[in-house]
């Protein structure tokens, strides 16, 4: 579950921007930027996803291609959760 943090909606980095920034960091093989994005995402997600984020940070320091693969998988999960939460919140 994605944390419902109103500051993310109006802050400098909405969740969608963070996901995009993570993608760009992976495209550029920028481990430092990926780490920054992951650290900002940490407070926005539930514990199981936080552990996966921590693993991406750890991997980024030693195996960036594998960290990128893990980022892509995690990003897909986060995207699906965002869509599901948006659908649940929409009036029916």
N, C-alpha and C positions, 0 to 999 in steps of 0.2 A: 504494500500500500504506500502511496505517495503521501507524505505529510501535507496537511492543508496549512501551508504557511503563507499568510497574506503578503508578507514582505517579498515573496518571490514574484508575485504578480506585478508589483509596482517598483520593485528594486531594480538595480542596474543589470541584473542577470536573471531574467525569468527562466524557468526550468527549460523551456524549449531552446533558449539561447545557450544554456549550458550544454545541452545535448549536442547542438550544432558545433559549439566550440570544442567539445571533446572529439567530434568527428574530424574537425580541421586539425587538431593536434595530432591525431593519428595519421592523417594524410601527410603531414609535414614531418612525421617521426619526431615530434617534440615532446619528449618525456616530461619535461618541467611543466609545460602547459597542460598536458593530460593530468598530471598530479594536481595542479591547481583546480582544474575543473572537477575532478573526483572529490577533492576535499570540500568544495562548495556544495556538491551534491549530497555528501554524507548526511547532513542534518535533515535533508528533505525526504529520506527514504527510511523504510522500516529496517529492523536489525538484520534480517537475512541478506538484504541487498547491501547493507553497510559492510558486511564481511566480504562480499564480492568486490565492492569498491576498494577496500583495503588491499585485497589481493592484486587488483589491477595496479595500484600504486607500487606495491612490492615488486611485481613483475616488470613494471616500467623501468626500474633501475637496472634490471639484469637481462630482460628478454622482451624488448619492446614489440617485436612482431607478435609474440604470444599475448602480451598485454593488449595489443590492438585487437586481436581476435576476441579476447574476453570482453573488451569494451563494446564491440559490435553486438555480441550476444546480450550483454547487460542493457545496452541501449534499446535493443528490440523489446526486451522485457519492460523497461520503463515506458517506452512508447505505448505498448499495449495497455499498460496499467493506466496511463493518462487518458487514453481513448475510452477505456471502460469507465473510469471515474467521471469523465465528461458526459458519457451516455447516461450514466446513473443519475447525474445531477440535472440533466435536461428534462424539461416538462414533457410529460407523455400524454 
